[in-house]
Amino acid sequence: MIHFDNVTKVYKNQNRPALQHVNVAIEKGEFIFLVGPSGSGKSTFLRLILKEERPTQGHVHVAGKDLNRLSNWKVPHLRRRIGCVFQDFRLLPNKNVFENVAFALEVIGKPRRFIQKVVPEVVDLVGLEGKAHRMPHELSGGEQQRVAIARAFVNRPMILLADEPTGNIDPATSIGIMKVLDRINRTGTTVVMATHDAAIVDAFRKRVVELEDGRVVRDQSRGVYGQAY
Ligand SMILES: Nc1ncnc2c1ncn2[C@@H]1O[C@H](COP(=O)(O)OP(=O)(O)OP(=O)(O)O)[C@@H](O)[C@H]1O
């Protein structure tokens, strides 16, 4: 589903590569924790999957397509098939839960009847049943992140990218958020989650890809956050 083939990324005016010679193959339906210190290249890895950045060397393939060869006009179509969740939720403050999730479908022209049917289903899936009419400021941080996940997933993307999704949430609530991501993964969506949250990584034992100075230093199935000796 996602293949990094000897990928090096050097940003303009930087001499140190953000990623160097990265080879990672992520298959459909996998769940990956991407870990590593600040500045190790995790966000760059995610941005390359979205074609927000281009590799300096090497190739990134997503769903069988070499992104170096994907025309610019096809990039919006690629991004529509990839849901994104961020540390800071990024909800629309003047829209309620239903409207925030519905908006993701309205902008891609889905019919009203379809929206009315699928939004409540996804709101329930993320554990917000009965809260569809709440405004973001009436929700806890964990609940706001659930809305953001619902919005990212409502279009049934093939891939969900999550950049520090539990970064602003207390540990107990983070477990609930992680369970929602796990549930989404079980529907067949490939999930790549960049995180510093050792407790979560250790509790869920998924595949762990660790970056250090832009290099993959560990790729371990059912891994833990720190190196297990
Ligand atoms: N747009 C940019 N222009 C120049 N350098 C950048 C840019 N984005 C990232 N970098 C550099 O690339 C390296 C990797 O950064 P990246 O944001 O991918 O790391 P990260 O692992 O996601 O860090 P964090 O955990 O702090 O989010 C860092 O040295 C960073 O300074």
The ligand as an SDF file (V2000), in Angstrom:
LIG
                    3D

 31 33  0  0  0  0  0  0  0  0999 V2000
    9.9710   22.5510    5.6120 N   0  0  0  0  0  0  0  0  0  0  0  0
   11.1940   22.2920    6.0870 C   0  0  0  0  0  0  0  0  0  0  0  0
   12.2750   22.9880    5.6520 N   0  0  0  0  0  0  0  0  0  0  0  0
   13.5140   22.7410    6.1150 C   0  0  0  0  0  0  0  0  0  0  0  0
   13.7990   21.7780    7.0180 N   0  0  0  0  0  0  0  0  0  0  0  0
   12.7690   21.0460    7.4830 C   0  0  0  0  0  0  0  0  0  0  0  0
   11.4220   21.2660    7.0580 C   0  0  0  0  0  0  0  0  0  0  0  0
   10.6260   20.3830    7.6980 N   0  0  0  0  0  0  0  0  0  0  0  0
   11.4300   19.6420    8.4880 C   0  0  0  0  0  0  0  0  0  0  0  0
   12.7200   20.0370    8.3660 N   0  0  0  0  0  0  0  0  0  0  0  0
   13.8890   19.4390    9.0550 C   0  0  0  0  0  0  0  0  0  0  0  0
   13.9130   18.0470    8.7290 O   0  0  0  0  0  0  0  0  0  0  0  0
   14.2400   17.2770    9.8660 C   0  0  0  0  0  0  0  0  0  0  0  0
   13.1310   16.2590   10.1570 C   0  0  0  0  0  0  0  0  0  0  0  0
   11.9700   16.9720   10.5820 O   0  0  0  0  0  0  0  0  0  0  0  0
   10.5420   16.2920   10.8230 P   0  0  0  0  0  0  0  0  0  0  0  0
    9.5840   17.3870   11.0860 O   0  0  0  0  0  0  0  0  0  0  0  0
   10.2470   15.3480    9.7300 O   0  0  0  0  0  0  0  0  0  0  0  0
   10.8440   15.4660   12.1800 O   0  0  0  0  0  0  0  0  0  0  0  0
    9.8500   14.8200   13.2290 P   0  0  0  0  0  0  0  0  0  0  0  0
   10.4320   13.4980   13.5710 O   0  0  0  0  0  0  0  0  0  0  0  0
    8.4680   14.8250   12.6980 O   0  0  0  0  0  0  0  0  0  0  0  0
    9.9320   15.7710   14.4820 O   0  0  0  0  0  0  0  0  0  0  0  0
    8.8070   16.0790   15.6100 P   0  0  0  0  0  0  0  0  0  0  0  0
    8.6750   14.8140   16.4060 O   0  0  0  0  0  0  0  0  0  0  0  0
    9.4110   17.1960   16.3790 O   0  0  0  0  0  0  0  0  0  0  0  0
    7.5580   16.4580   14.8960 O   0  0  0  0  0  0  0  0  0  0  0  0
   14.5090   18.2550   10.9980 C   0  0  0  0  0  0  0  0  0  0  0  0
   15.8950   18.4820   11.0450 O   0  0  0  0  0  0  0  0  0  0  0  0
   13.7610   19.5060   10.5620 C   0  0  0  0  0  0  0  0  0  0  0  0
   14.3820   20.6610   11.0610 O   0  0  0  0  0  0  0  0  0  0  0  0
  1  2  1  0
  2  3  1  0
  2  7  2  0
  3  4  2  0
  4  5  1  0
  5  6  2  0
  6  7  1  0
  6 10  1  0
  7  8  1  0
  8  9  2  0
  9 10  1  0
 10 11  1  0
 11 12  1  0
 11 30  1  0
 12 13  1  0
 13 14  1  0
 13 28  1  0
 14 15  1  0
 15 16  1  0
 16 17  2  0
 16 18  1  0
 16 19  1  0
 19 20  1  0
 20 21  2  0
 20 22  1  0
 20 23  1  0
 23 24  1  0
 24 25  2  0
 24 26  1  0
 24 27  1  0
 28 29  1  0
 28 30  1  0
 30 31  1  0
M  END
$$$$
